[in-house]
Amino acid sequence: MSWYLKYRPHQVADLDLTRVREQLLRMMESGKFPQTFLFAGPKGTGKTSASRIIGAMLNDPANEEAVTKIFLDSTSKGKAVSLSEPDPKSDFARRVFSGDSLIVQEMDAASHRGIDDIRQLKERIFIPPQEGSMSVYILDEVHMLTNEAFNALLKILEEPPPHVVFILATTELHKVPATIVSRCNLITFYKANTQEIIDRLKKILKQEKIDFEEEALLEIARRSDGSFRDAVKLAEISSQSGKITLKKVDELIGGSALVEVKKIIELILAKDEVGICQFFISLRERNYDEEYFIKSFLSYLHQNLLGSLKVVDFKPTLEPKVSQFLLNQLIKLDLEQTSPISFLPLELLLLSLVQRAKKDKPESAPSNDSGEKKIVEKKSLKQTSSSENKQTKKSVEKLEKEEEPLSESPLDSSVMEVVNDSSHSLSESLCERWHDFLQMVEGKNSTLAALLRSGQPHSGPNGVAQVEVYYRFHQEQLEQPKLRKIIEDCGQKIVGDKISFKFILTSPPTTAEVVDVPAETKNLETLAEEVLM
């Protein structure tokens, strides 16, 4: 027997979808149970299993009193009686779960979709059940009925016989007429999330005594697209030769995105720009699904983060700070954005991260200590500004001594003085409040703030705020009109007037300081904390 049939839920408490399970349990406890249900949701989420469980429960001898009070004796008074779970070992329950029961009948509405089929159903429902208390009719794929059949069904649902319960099931709720939906108690079966599927697989594998890799179950959960049935089938196929490994899953069900995700993470940790480019060339050559890869990348990092924090039962392979840092970067990607070259936005983002990681990481100086000595750039903003201002002042004084000024109108001179003083004070004011300026920019765009933080501001000629940057890529990014507007708007708010910016490409500062850093400098956690955060 296949695993999916062998481990099919036989009680409400065994249903895997939390919300569905809790909703049905509340109905059982209240002693108030509807006669018409509409189960709506994707395939493989437990609609048929839940329907059969209800059929077995309503006909279980232990629930005879409760069923009589709820459905059969309208004059019954007194405290409501709760329904209990069915006994899955009874002969009647076994027939129900195998689909062989005469009083829990299943009808495929896709092949019995006409008005004549519904008329035949109407004739049958008035016949009392031959065994048990209630007749349960399960209409699967009910959205396939014709309009005439729906109209005939509506009459039945409005006034069903007291001994009958209807359960309609559909994968396409929007195709079911509103008049039918309004007569039913709607229960939505949503797609199972990754953790629900993994928990289900672990229960089965534990009973089957089969070992597994966490990453293999994660990949199966992703590939099953929210379907318990598909996930169990994939796990069963992958377990045929013993332990379920990611490699086996990859071989049996096709190229695993998880394998590719692990490769790109290794390249990022190694800060291998060439390797990253070659990786994406390979994905393009294989016509790899971009959206699926990015979602798998995000899902893997998120699962690692939750596993690290003990939120879910998953053995992490990355430090939580690494996962969180990469998630913060990748979440900025717009999955709806189309690019003429597939994977280009992601490729540029990862190259940018690696380049930013490398820019402040020159070769380490030799040392006898166990840790490495690294050269870390350090230049005081105030020292830079004051030093440059002193040099500018000396140059002006020297120029004044060497040549006489040309004759000019006193009015023109005074106007120019006021303009120069005013604009110069604006750029100086910005330099003095540079930290506040960066915080304001960070509130609008954290990546932009990081780029500005890596540069050095100066008060330039004619009051232009000059920012020295050390890499052409940074200069090009800062010159983009959209980013420049954010910079200028924030600058205006800080100094109270419009101010211009100029981004100058220059050599890195020579001032350096030797400090102790951990030996594991290739770790992305170090990259995130020391360079990018």
C-alpha positions in Angstrom: 0.0 0.0 0.0 1.3 3.4 -0.9 2.3 5.8 2.0 -0.4 8.3 1.1 -3.2 5.7 1.6 -1.4 4.0 4.5 -1.0 7.2 6.5 -4.2 8.9 5.5 -5.8 10.8 8.5 -8.7 8.8 10.2 -9.6 11.3 12.8 -10.1 15.1 12.8 -7.1 15.5 15.2 -4.9 13.8 12.5 -5.7 16.4 9.8 -2.5 18.3 8.9 -3.9 21.7 8.2 -4.1 23.5 11.5 -7.0 25.9 10.8 -9.2 23.2 9.2 -8.5 20.9 12.2 -9.4 23.5 14.8 -12.5 24.6 12.9 -13.9 21.1 12.8 -13.0 20.4 16.4 -14.9 23.5 17.6 -18.0 22.3 15.7 -17.7 18.9 17.3 -17.3 20.3 20.8 -20.2 22.8 20.4 -22.7 20.0 19.6 -23.9 22.1 16.6 -23.0 20.5 13.3 -24.2 21.8 9.8 -25.9 19.6 7.2 -24.1 21.2 4.2 -20.4 21.8 3.9 -18.3 23.3 1.1 -14.7 22.3 1.2 -12.6 24.5 -1.1 -8.9 24.3 -1.7 -6.1 23.0 -3.9 -5.5 19.3 -4.5 -3.8 17.1 -1.9 -4.7 19.2 1.1 -7.1 16.7 2.8 -10.6 17.6 1.5 -11.6 13.9 0.8 -10.0 12.7 4.0 -11.9 15.2 6.1 -15.2 14.3 4.3 -14.7 10.6 5.0 -13.8 11.3 8.7 -17.1 13.3 9.0 -19.0 10.3 7.5 -17.4 7.9 9.9 -17.9 10.2 12.9 -21.7 10.8 12.3 -22.3 7.0 12.0 -20.1 5.9 15.0 -22.2 4.2 17.7 -20.5 6.4 20.3 -22.1 9.5 18.7 -25.7 8.1 18.3 -27.1 10.3 21.1 -25.4 13.5 19.8 -26.5 12.8 16.2 -30.1 12.3 17.3 -30.1 15.6 19.2 -28.4 17.5 16.4 -30.1 16.1 13.3 -33.0 13.7 13.9 -35.0 15.0 16.8 -35.9 18.6 16.3 -38.0 18.6 19.5 -35.1 17.5 21.7 -34.2 19.9 24.5 -31.5 20.0 27.0 -27.7 20.5 27.0 -26.0 20.0 23.6 -24.0 16.8 23.3 -20.5 16.9 21.8 -19.4 14.7 19.0 -16.4 12.4 19.6 -13.8 11.1 17.1 -14.7 8.0 15.1 -13.1 4.6 15.9 -10.8 4.0 12.9 -10.5 0.3 13.7 -14.3 -0.5 13.4 -15.5 -2.4 10.3 -17.8 0.4 9.4 -15.0 3.1 9.6 -12.7 0.9 7.5 -15.3 0.6 4.7 -15.8 4.4 4.8 -12.1 5.1 4.6 -11.7 2.6 1.7 -14.6 4.2 -0.2 -16.8 1.0 0.0 -19.5 2.3 2.3 -23.1 2.4 1.0 -24.2 5.3 3.3 -21.1 7.5 2.8 -21.3 7.8 -1.0 -18.9 9.7 -3.2 -19.9 11.2 -6.5 -17.5 12.6 -9.1 -19.3 15.8 -10.3 -16.9 16.0 -13.2 -18.4 12.9 -14.8 -21.9 13.2 -13.3 -22.5 16.8 -14.1 -25.9 17.0 -15.7 -29.4 17.7 -14.3 -30.4 14.1 -14.7 -27.6 13.0 -12.3 -28.8 15.5 -9.7 -32.4 14.3 -10.1 -31.3 10.7 -9.5 -29.4 11.9 -6.4 -32.6 13.6 -5.2 -34.5 10.4 -5.4 -31.9 8.5 -3.4 -31.5 10.9 -0.5 -35.0 10.3 0.8 -34.2 6.6 1.4 -33.2 6.2 5.1 -29.7 4.7 5.7 -29.6 0.9 6.0 -27.0 1.0 8.7 -25.8 3.8 11.0 -27.7 7.1 11.6 -26.8 9.4 8.7 -26.4 9.3 4.9 -23.4 11.4 3.8 -23.1 12.4 0.2 -19.7 13.7 -1.0 -19.8 15.6 -4.3 -16.2 16.0 -5.5 -15.2 18.7 -8.1 -18.7 20.2 -7.7 -17.7 23.3 -9.8 -18.0 21.0 -12.9 -21.8 20.8 -12.7 -23.9 22.5 -15.3 -26.0 25.6 -14.5 -29.2 23.4 -14.7 -27.6 20.9 -12.3 -26.7 23.7 -9.9 -30.3 24.9 -9.9 -31.6 21.5 -9.1 -28.9 21.0 -6.4 -29.9 24.3 -4.8 -33.4 23.0 -4.1 -32.0 20.0 -2.3 -29.5 22.0 -0.2 -32.3 24.4 0.9 -34.3 21.6 2.5 -32.3 18.4 2.9 -33.9 15.4 4.7 -32.8 15.3 8.4 -30.8 12.1 8.0 -28.6 13.6 5.2 -25.4 15.6 5.2 -23.9 17.0 2.0 -20.2 17.7 1.6 -19.3 19.6 -1.6 -15.7 19.7 -2.6 -14.0 21.9 -5.2 -10.6 23.1 -6.2 -12.1 26.2 -8.0 -14.4 28.0 -5.6 -14.8 31.0 -8.0 -16.7 28.7 -10.4 -19.3 27.7 -7.8 -22.4 29.9 -7.9 -22.9 32.3 -5.0 -26.3 30.9 -4.3 -24.7 27.5 -3.6 -21.9 28.9 -1.5 -24.4 30.9 0.7 -26.3 27.6 1.5 -23.2 25.9 2.7 -20.8 26.1 5.6 -17.5 27.0 3.8 -14.2 25.6 5.1 -11.2 26.7 3.2 -8.3 24.3 2.7 -5.3 26.4 2.0 -2.0 25.2 0.6 0.2 23.6 3.2 3.2 25.6 4.2 6.7 24.2 4.2 6.8 23.5 7.9 3.4 21.6 7.9 4.6 19.4 5.0 8.0 18.7 6.7 6.3 17.8 10.0 4.0 15.4 8.1 6.9 13.8 6.4 8.9 13.4 9.6 6.0 11.5 11.2 5.8 9.1 8.4 9.6 8.6 8.1 9.8 8.0 11.8 7.2 5.2 11.6 8.9 3.8 8.5 12.3 4.0 10.3 14.0 5.8 7.4 16.8 8.3 7.9 16.7 11.6 6.0 18.5 14.9 5.5 16.8 18.0 6.6 17.6 19.7 3.3 16.1 16.8 1.3 12.8 17.2 3.1 12.9 21.0 2.5 13.4 20.4 -1.2 10.5 17.9 -1.3 8.3 20.4 0.5 9.1 23.1 -2.0 8.5 20.8 -5.0 5.1 19.6 -3.7 3.6 23.1 -4.1 1.6 22.9 -0.9 0.2 19.4 -1.5 0.5 16.8 1.3 -0.3 14.0 -1.2 2.4 15.0 -3.7 5.0 15.5 -0.9 4.3 12.0 0.6 4.6 10.5 -2.9 7.9 12.2 -3.6 9.3 11.1 -0.2 8.2 7.5 -0.9 10.0 7.5 -4.2 13.1 9.1 -2.7 13.3 6.5 0.1 13.3 3.4 -2.1 17.1 2.8 -1.7 17.3 3.9 2.0 18.1 7.2 3.5 16.5 10.2 1.8 19.3 12.6 0.7 19.3 15.8 -1.3 21.3 14.1 -4.0 18.7 11.4 -4.4 15.9 13.9 -4.5 17.8 15.9 -7.1 18.3 12.7 -9.2 14.8 11.5 -9.0 12.7 14.6 -9.4 15.0 16.8 -11.5 17.3 19.7 -10.9 17.1 20.8 -7.3 17.1 24.5 -6.7 18.6 23.8 -3.2 21.8 22.5 -4.8 22.1 25.7 -6.8 21.3 27.8 -3.8 24.0 26.2 -1.8 26.5 26.8 -4.6 25.8 30.5 -4.8 26.0 30.9 -1.0 29.5 29.2 -1.2 30.5 31.7 -3.9 29.3 34.6 -1.9 31.2 33.5 1.2 34.3 33.0 -0.9 33.8 36.5 -2.4 34.3 35.0 -5.8 33.1 37.5 -8.4 34.2 35.4 -11.4 32.5 32.3 -9.9 29.3 34.3 -9.4 29.2 35.4 -13.0 30.0 31.9 -14.3 27.2 30.5 -12.0 24.6 32.8 -13.5 25.8 32.1 -17.1 25.3 28.4 -16.3 21.7 29.1 -15.1 20.9 31.0 -18.3 22.3 28.3 -20.5 20.1 25.8 -18.8 17.1 28.1 -19.1 16.6 27.9 -15.4 13.4 29.3 -13.9 14.4 32.7 -12.4 11.4 33.2 -10.1 11.6 29.6 -8.8 15.3 30.0 -8.0 14.9 33.3 -6.2 12.0 32.0 -4.1 14.0 28.9 -3.3 16.9 31.1 -2.2 14.7 33.2 0.1 12.9 30.1 1.5 16.2 28.4 2.3 17.6 31.4 4.1 14.4 32.0 5.9 14.2 28.3 7.0 17.8 28.6 8.3 17.0 31.7 10.2 13.9 30.2 11.9 15.8 27.0 12.6 18.6 29.0 14.3 16.1 30.7 16.5 14.4 27.3 17.3 11.2 28.6 15.9 10.9 25.5 13.6 12.4 22.0 13.7 15.1 22.5 11.1 18.9 22.0 11.5 20.5 25.3 10.2 23.7 25.3 8.1 24.3 29.1 8.3 24.7 31.5 11.2 21.5 33.5 11.9 23.2 36.8 11.2 24.3 35.5 7.8 20.8 34.4 6.9 19.2 37.6 8.1 21.8 39.8 6.3 21.3 38.1 3.0 17.5 38.1 3.4 17.6 41.9 4.0 19.5 42.3 0.8 17.5 39.9 -1.4 14.1 41.1 -0.3 14.9 44.3 -2.2 14.6 42.5 -5.5 11.4 43.1 -7.4 10.2 39.7 -8.6 7.6 41.4 -10.9 10.3 43.4 -12.7 11.3 42.0 -16.1 14.9 42.2 -17.3 16.1 41.6 -20.9 18.7 39.3 -19.3 17.5 36.7 -16.9 19.0 36.8 -13.4 20.7 40.2 -14.1 19.2 42.1 -11.1 20.2 39.3 -8.7 23.7 38.9 -10.3 24.4 42.7 -10.0 23.1 42.7 -6.4 25.4 39.9 -5.3 28.4 41.3 -7.2 27.8 44.6 -5.4 27.8 42.9 -2.0 31.1 41.1 -2.8 32.7 44.3 -4.1 31.7 46.2 -1.1 33.1 43.4 1.1 36.4 43.6 -0.7 36.9 47.3 -0.8 37.9 47.7 2.8 39.8 44.3 3.0 43.4 44.7 1.8 45.9 42.0 2.4 46.6 41.4 6.1 49.9 42.4 7.7 52.1 39.6 9.1 51.8 39.0 12.9 52.9 36.6 15.6 49.4 36.6 17.2 46.9 33.9 16.5 44.5 36.4 15.0 45.2 38.2 11.7 46.1 41.9 11.5 44.1 43.8 8.9 44.5 47.3 7.5 41.4 49.1 8.2 40.8 52.5 6.6 40.2 55.2 9.1 39.9 58.9 8.5 38.3 61.5 10.7 35.7 63.6 9.0 36.5 66.7 11.1 40.3 66.3 10.5 39.7 65.9 6.8 37.4 68.9 6.5 39.6 71.2 8.7 42.8 70.1 7.0 41.4 70.8 3.5 40.0 74.2 4.7 43.4 75.2 6.0 45.1 74.2 2.8 42.5 76.2 0.8 43.0 79.2 3.0 46.8 79.2 2.6 46.4 78.8 -1.2 44.1 81.8 -1.4 46.4 84.0 0.7 49.4 83.0 -1.4 47.5 83.8 -4.6 46.4 87.3 -3.2 50.1 88.1 -2.4 51.3 87.1 -5.9 48.9 89.2 -8.0 46.7 92.2 -7.6 43.0 91.8 -8.0 41.3 93.2 -11.1 39.2 96.3 -10.6 35.5 95.5 -10.0 32.4 97.3 -8.9 31.9 97.5 -5.1 28.3 96.3 -5.6 29.4 93.3 -7.6 32.0 92.5 -5.0 29.7 92.6 -2.1 27.0 90.6 -3.9 29.6 87.8 -4.7 30.8 87.9 -1.1 27.3 87.3 0.2 26.6 84.5 -2.3 29.9 82.8 -1.7 29.6 83.0 2.1 26.0 81.8 2.0 26.6 78.8 -0.2 29.9 77.9 1.5 28.2 77.9 4.9 25.5 75.5 3.5 28.1 72.9 2.5 30.1 73.4 5.7 26.9 73.0 7.7 26.1 69.7 5.8 29.6 68.4 6.7 29.1 69.3 10.3 25.8 67.5 10.4 26.9 64.6 8.1 25.8 61.9 10.6 22.2 63.4 10.8 22.2 63.5 7.0 23.2 59.8 6.7 20.5 58.8 9.2 17.8 60.7 7.2 19.0 59.0 3.9 19.0 55.6 5.6 15.3 56.1 6.5 14.6 56.3 2.8 17.1 53.9 1.3 19.6 51.9 3.5 21.7 50.8 0.5 22.2 54.4 -0.6 23.2 55.4 3.0 25.8 52.6 3.0 27.3 54.0 -0.2 27.5 57.5 1.2 28.9 56.3 4.5 31.8 54.7 2.6 32.8 58.1 1.1 34.3 61.3 2.6 32.4 64.7 2.5 34.0 68.1 1.9 32.9 71.6 1.4 33.7 72.3 -2.2 33.9 75.5 -4.3 30.8 77.6 -4.7 29.2 75.8 -1.8 28.9 72.4 -3.6 29.1 69.5 -1.2 31.8 67.1 -2.6 31.8 63.5 -1.7 34.9 61.5 -2.4 34.3 57.8 -3.3 36.9 55.2 -4.0 35.2 53.0 -6.6 33.7 53.9 -10.0 30.8 51.6 -9.3 29.8 53.7 -6.3 30.2 56.9 -8.2 27.9 55.6 -11.0 25.3 54.5 -8.5 25.3 57.8 -6.7 24.9 59.7 -9.9 21.7 57.9 -10.8 18.8 60.5 -11.0 16.5 58.7 -8.6 19.2 58.3 -6.0 20.6 61.8 -6.5 17.1 63.2 -5.9 16.9 61.4 -2.5 20.3 62.8 -1.6 19.5 66.4 -2.6 16.1 66.3 -0.8 17.7 65.1 2.4 20.5 67.6 2.1 18.0 70.4 1.7 16.1 69.3 4.8 19.3 69.2 6.9 20.7 72.7 5.9 17.4 74.4 5.2 18.1 75.3 1.6 18.8 73.7 -1.8 22.3 72.3 -2.0 24.2 70.6 -4.9 26.3 67.5 -4.7 29.4 66.3 -6.6 30.7 62.8 -6.4 34.5 62.6 -7.1 36.4 59.4 -7.8 39.6 59.4 -5.8 42.3 57.1 -4.4 41.7 55.4 -1.0 43.2 57.4 2.0 46.7 56.5 3.1 46.0 56.9 6.8 45.6 53.5 8.3 45.5 51.8 11.6 46.4 48.2 12.4 43.8 46.5 14.6 43.0 42.9 15.7 40.2 41.1 13.8 39.1 37.5 13.9 40.9 34.9 11.7 37.6 33.9 10.1 37.4 37.0 7.9 35.9 35.1 5.0 32.8 34.5 7.0 29.8 36.5 5.7 28.9 37.4 9.3 32.1 39.4 9.5 31.3 40.9 6.1 27.9 42.0 7.3 29.0 43.4 10.6 32.3 45.1 9.8 31.8 46.3 6.2 28.1 46.5 5.2 26.0 47.1 8.2 
